[in-house]
Amino acid sequence: MEKVRIDFRDQIARNKRKSVFLMFSVIVFLVLLGWVISMALNPVYFTLIMVIAIIFSIVYVVAGYYNSDKIAIASVGAKKADRTKHKDFYSLVEGLTIASGLPMPKLFVMPSKQINAFASGRDPNHAVICVTEGALDKLERRELEGVLAHELGHVGNYDMRYMTTVAVLVGMVAIISQMFLRSLWFGGGRGGNDNKLQWVFMLIGIVLAILAPIAVYFVQMSISRKREYSADASAVKFTRYPQGLIGALKKIKSDYAYDNSKMHKKKPTKALSPLFFTNPMSNLGSTHPKVEDRIKALEKM
């Protein structure tokens, strides 16, 4: 039976729609939580909570957003790529920028024997692409091209900006939930003990305040996974050769399986794991789809 082929353009559009829907669901969580808390507490008090949450979330996340490239590079100990020593790295990225119409990013190399890479920066004009020494050593030219095209896909799709917006919303949900729960210790209710409706909203608010941060966290991870699929499809768009990326993913899978069982190398921190080509962390709320699922999607293109 012949495999059903998927156009990479359809894949990109589909994942963008799913990302928007998931992002909208975070906003719904935020509005619902805010409405319930406003019914349980004095509206003036709730307004104060909202103002504090919005200011803190935006300042914290935006500060990281504007310095994301510097923070990421410094955190992994990467050094600027040498044009002579890393000739293929430069030539492949230059070719991909011509194919994609994107400006040339700054290139860095991270000291690690594992195969991985990441892109960062607030927009295409301030982008960096970093690869591990293992990626340069172990990947064939077309495989490395596939990985670099994936990272340029993140840059071209403005994924850093997109995920920053999501992080602000998720941060607001977490802060509002914490402030509401802590306010209960100080008698934040607006009515007397005989106000049954208020107590109903109070109980609903407590449940939402506990569950909402957990729920939106998993939504955030789901959005991140959709962005990975979009970047894979963008890589096919730039290279017109999905087999290169498929070969890289297969090598990465076996590389990490060996490294985890034999070498026990230090892994990047959880905070940085969303940036990487594949997620070096293994957990339920993963920022990346399973390698097998990514390969299946690419094989249909």
C-alpha positions in Angstrom: 0.0 0.0 0.0 1.4 3.4 -1.1 2.3 5.8 1.7 0.2 9.0 1.9 2.5 11.9 1.2 2.3 15.1 3.2 3.4 18.5 1.7 5.7 20.3 4.0 3.7 23.5 3.5 0.6 21.7 4.8 2.6 20.4 7.8 3.9 23.9 8.7 0.4 25.4 8.4 -1.2 22.6 10.4 1.3 22.9 13.3 0.9 26.7 13.3 -2.9 26.3 13.7 -2.4 23.8 16.5 0.0 26.1 18.3 -2.4 29.0 18.1 -5.2 26.9 19.4 -3.1 25.7 22.3 -1.9 29.2 23.0 -5.6 30.3 23.1 -6.3 27.6 25.6 -3.7 29.1 28.0 -5.5 32.5 27.7 -8.8 30.8 28.5 -7.2 29.2 31.6 -5.9 32.7 32.6 -9.3 34.4 32.1 -11.3 31.6 33.9 -8.9 31.6 36.8 -9.1 35.4 37.0 -12.9 35.4 36.9 -13.3 32.8 39.6 -10.8 34.6 41.9 -12.5 37.9 41.3 -15.8 36.3 42.5 -14.1 34.9 45.6 -12.1 37.9 46.6 -12.6 41.7 46.6 -12.3 42.9 43.0 -9.9 45.7 44.1 -7.6 43.1 45.7 -7.8 40.9 42.6 -6.9 43.8 40.4 -3.7 44.4 42.5 -2.8 40.7 42.1 -3.2 40.9 38.3 -1.1 44.1 38.0 1.7 42.5 40.1 1.6 39.3 38.1 1.6 41.0 34.7 4.5 43.3 35.6 6.6 40.5 37.2 6.0 38.0 34.4 6.7 40.5 31.6 9.9 42.0 33.2 11.3 38.5 34.1 10.6 36.9 30.7 11.4 39.8 28.4 14.7 40.4 30.2 15.6 36.8 29.3 14.2 37.2 25.8 16.4 40.1 24.9 19.5 38.3 26.2 18.5 34.8 25.2 21.4 34.3 22.8 24.1 35.5 25.3 22.6 33.5 28.2 22.4 30.3 26.1 25.9 30.6 24.7 27.4 31.3 28.1 25.5 28.5 29.8 26.9 25.8 27.6 30.4 27.2 27.3 30.2 27.6 23.5 32.9 29.4 21.5 32.6 31.3 18.3 33.1 29.0 15.3 36.3 29.5 13.3 35.7 30.0 9.6 38.8 28.0 8.7 38.5 25.2 11.1 34.7 24.9 10.7 34.5 25.5 7.0 31.6 23.1 6.3 29.6 24.6 9.2 29.9 28.1 7.6 29.3 27.0 4.0 26.2 25.0 4.9 24.6 27.8 6.9 25.5 30.3 4.2 23.8 28.1 1.6 20.7 27.7 3.7 20.4 31.4 4.3 20.3 31.9 0.6 17.7 29.2 0.2 15.6 30.6 3.1 16.1 34.3 2.5 17.2 34.7 6.2 20.2 36.8 7.3 23.4 35.0 8.3 23.3 34.1 12.1 26.3 34.0 14.4 27.8 30.5 14.6 29.1 28.8 17.7 30.5 25.4 18.7 29.7 23.7 22.0 32.2 21.4 23.7 30.2 18.1 23.8 30.7 14.7 22.1 26.9 14.2 21.8 25.1 15.2 18.6 23.0 18.3 19.2 22.4 21.9 18.2 20.3 24.9 19.1 19.2 28.3 17.8 18.5 31.4 19.9 18.0 35.1 19.5 14.9 37.4 19.5 14.6 37.7 15.7 16.5 36.6 12.5 18.8 39.7 12.8 20.0 38.7 16.3 20.1 34.9 15.8 22.8 32.5 16.8 23.2 28.8 15.9 25.3 26.5 18.0 26.3 22.9 17.3 28.2 20.4 19.4 31.6 19.1 18.4 29.9 15.7 18.2 27.5 17.0 15.5 30.4 18.3 13.4 32.4 15.0 13.9 29.7 12.4 13.6 27.1 13.7 11.0 27.6 13.4 7.3 27.3 16.6 5.3 23.6 16.2 4.3 22.7 15.2 7.8 24.4 18.2 9.3 22.6 20.3 6.7 19.3 18.9 7.9 20.0 19.8 11.5 21.1 23.3 10.6 18.1 23.8 8.4 15.9 22.8 11.4 17.5 25.4 13.5 17.1 28.1 10.8 13.5 27.0 10.7 13.1 28.0 14.4 14.7 31.3 13.5 12.5 31.9 10.5 9.3 30.9 12.4 10.1 33.4 15.2 9.8 30.5 17.7 11.8 32.4 20.4 9.3 35.3 20.2 6.3 32.8 20.1 7.5 30.8 23.1 8.4 34.0 25.1 4.7 35.1 24.7 3.6 31.7 26.0 6.0 31.8 28.9 4.6 35.2 30.0 1.0 33.8 30.0 2.1 30.6 31.8 4.1 32.7 34.3 1.0 34.9 35.0 -1.1 31.8 35.7 1.5 30.5 38.1 1.9 33.8 39.9 -1.8 34.5 40.2 -2.4 31.0 41.5 0.3 31.4 44.2 -0.8 34.8 45.3 -4.4 33.7 45.6 -3.5 30.6 47.6 -1.3 32.7 49.9 -3.9 35.3 50.3 -6.3 32.8 51.9 -4.0 32.7 55.0 -4.7 36.4 55.4 -8.5 36.3 55.1 -8.8 37.7 51.6 -12.5 36.9 51.3 -15.0 39.7 50.7 -18.1 38.4 52.5 -19.1 36.8 55.7 -19.3 33.2 56.6 -22.9 33.0 55.5 -22.1 34.0 51.9 -22.5 30.5 50.4 -21.9 31.6 46.8 -18.6 33.1 47.7 -17.5 30.0 49.4 -18.4 28.0 46.3 -16.2 30.3 44.2 -13.5 30.1 46.9 -13.4 26.3 46.6 -13.4 26.4 42.8 -10.7 29.0 42.9 -8.5 26.8 45.2 -8.9 23.8 42.8 -8.1 25.9 39.8 -5.2 27.6 41.5 -3.7 24.2 42.2 -4.4 22.5 38.9 -4.1 25.5 36.4 -0.3 25.9 36.7 0.1 22.1 36.1 -2.3 22.1 33.1 -0.8 25.2 31.4 2.7 23.8 31.9 1.7 20.7 29.8 0.0 22.9 27.3 3.3 24.9 27.0 5.2 21.7 26.4 2.7 20.7 23.8 3.1 24.0 22.0 6.9 23.5 22.1 6.5 20.1 20.5 4.4 21.5 17.7 7.1 24.1 17.0 9.6 21.3 16.6 7.4 19.6 14.0 7.2 23.0 12.2 10.9 23.4 12.3 11.4 19.9 10.8 9.0 20.8 8.0 10.8 24.1 7.4 14.1 22.1 7.2 12.6 20.1 4.3 11.4 23.3 2.7 14.9 24.7 2.8 16.8 21.5 1.7 14.1 19.6 -0.2 15.8 16.5 1.2 14.1 15.0 4.3 16.5 12.0 4.3 19.3 14.2 5.6 17.3 15.2 8.7 16.0 11.6 9.1 19.6 10.3 9.1 20.6 12.8 11.7 17.7 11.9 14.0 18.6 8.2 13.7 22.2 8.9 14.6 21.1 11.1 17.5 18.8 8.4 18.9 21.6 5.8 19.0 24.1 8.3 20.2 22.1 9.3 23.3 21.2 5.6 24.0 24.9 4.8 24.1 25.8 7.9 26.1 23.1 7.4 28.7 24.1 3.8 29.3 27.9 4.0 29.1 29.3 7.5 29.3 27.0 9.4 31.8 27.9 12.8 30.4 26.6 15.9 32.0 23.3 17.0 30.4 22.3 20.6 29.8 20.0 22.1 32.4 16.2 21.6 32.1 15.8 25.4 31.5 17.9 25.1 28.3 16.5 21.8 27.0 13.7 23.5 24.9 16.4 25.2 22.8 18.1 22.0 21.6 17.6 20.1 18.4 16.6 17.0 20.5 15.7 17.2 24.2 18.5 15.7 26.3 16.1 15.5 29.2 13.7 12.5 29.4 10.4 13.2 31.2 6.7 13.3 30.8 6.5 17.0 30.1 9.0 16.8 27.3 9.6 19.9 25.1 10.3 17.7 22.1 8.3 15.0 20.3 9.7 11.5 20.3 12.5 11.0 17.8 10.5 8.1 16.3 7.5 10.3 15.7 9.6 13.0 14.1 11.1 10.4 11.7 7.6 9.1 10.8 6.4 12.6 10.0 9.5 13.3 7.8 9.2 10.0 6.0 5.7 11.2 4.7 7.1 14.4 3.2 
